[in-house]
Amino acid sequence: MSGRVPPGDYAGTSPFWLREPQDVNALVPALWPATAEKVDGVLRVGGLPVPDVVANVNTPAYLLDEEDFRTRARAFRDGFADYDVYYAGKAFISTAVARWVVEEGLLLDVCSDGELTVALRAGVDPTRIGYHGNNKSAMELRRAVHEGVGRIIVDSFVEIERVADVAGELGVLQPVMVRVTAGVEAHTHEFIATAHEDQKFGFSISSGSAFEAVSRVLAAGSLDLRGLHSHIGSQIFDTSGWEVSARRVLALHARIGDELGHVMPELDLGGGFGIAYTTQDDPADPADLAAQITRIVKGECAALGIDVPRLSIEPGRAIVGSSMITVYTVGTVKQVQLDGGASRTYVSVDGGMSDNIRTALYDADYSCTLASRTSAATPVLARVVGKHCESGDIVVKDEFLPGDIQPGDLVAVPGTGAYGRSMASNYNHALRPPVVAVRDGSYRVIVRRETVDDLLATDVG
């Protein structure tokens, strides 16, 4: 939050970018869905008071701002007007969301049979689906080819053989792209950087395995090589990583045309654009990103003397990430004395790492706000923690909340659309929360809350 520098009591206990707010009831707009607002201290999203929604669906609950989702989808569709824009199913997918993706003119990436099943259930045209993954089984590939998936991104020599065999058996020419690693590590967390050499995805350009993979695809009569696919990381805020990546990938693209006589019509540049989780994050506008990436690609193609291929991009979390919030009910509040005389307020809520693992997994930072009332209390440095039996069960590591935060209050955490529900678990036999779409003053549950019957359905005793 913006405001005055934290007082001395918090010196060394809060991150450098966190500032005590001038108004602890105010929202930082960049962190929240576009329709989010405070009215008399009560958070509203999609025209609805959040306390009214959760009074009917209980907490914890994910609230998805449909208008915000659609607006962000259109921003990428229009900003990257000359590209194919693929929505990342792994970020969050449901039948309703897959339909929104189609209605807004986007294509869809999936990386499991389950995600494919949801997409097909939603009526997504299979030719507008891309299939990712580093270890797709023969069963998964058979179904993908049988359904007519528009492209399969092959990730290993074994997989090339599998896809070729399945396509041959079914008598079809299956479009594929070859996933390559360009040796570029974007400025992102170690665990979500996906283009450096020492990792599980793709074929290395520098070692020659990428060229060999292309050669094998071209030798398989049942495969249609559409192009190369590269992805340099996630939660990326600028285009600097594409300068080197595009140069290396396009050099390979040109070499394949020169030496193997195959001019690939497409190129996927990946994406993984970032969102604002806290005030330290500054996402770029999709149109600006498109202009900069296009400039890079056109410049490299001109230098190589080749035509610009059809480009595709994968925004990743940048569409759904900021469109969803998670709402919790406070259960307990305690003060913990820290070294040097400072203290921290621990606010325990009725969810935690079972509905948002990213803080524990990636050391991710989040913000939050008191959602159910206004407060005139002095802000205190707080840590929002979950109810699970793990010391690392932290939802928000550092945030200023009203000093009178108490059991029964609602706390809302923004930026949970990407991977919150997708990575949710039943740890401690918790029931996964519902996803509730809000728009224009009404709401509907698009993924219901799990029940005890759901939990026990797989326990055969």
Secondary structure, DSSP 8 states (H G I E B T S, - for coil): --EE---GGGTTTS-TT--EES-TT---GGGS-TT-EEETTEEEETTEEHHHHHHHH-SSEEEEEHHHHHHHHHHHHHHTTTEEEEEETTT---HHHHHHHHHTT-EEEE-SHHHHHHHHHTT--GGGEEE--SS--HHHHHHHHHHT-SEEEE-SHHHHHHHHHHHHHHT--EEEEEEEE-S---SS-GGG--SSSSSSSSEESTTSHHHHHHHHHHH-TTEEEEEEEE---SSB-SSHHHHHHHHHHHHHHHHHHHHH----SEEEEEE-B---SSTT-----HHHHHHHHHHHHHHHHHHHT----EEEEE-GGGTTGGGEEEEEEEEEEEEEE-GGG-EEEEEEES--TTT--HHHHH------EE-BS---S-EEEEEEE-SSS-TT-EEEEEEEEETT--TT-EEEEES-TTTTTTT---GGG-----EEEEETTEEEEEE----HHHHHHT---
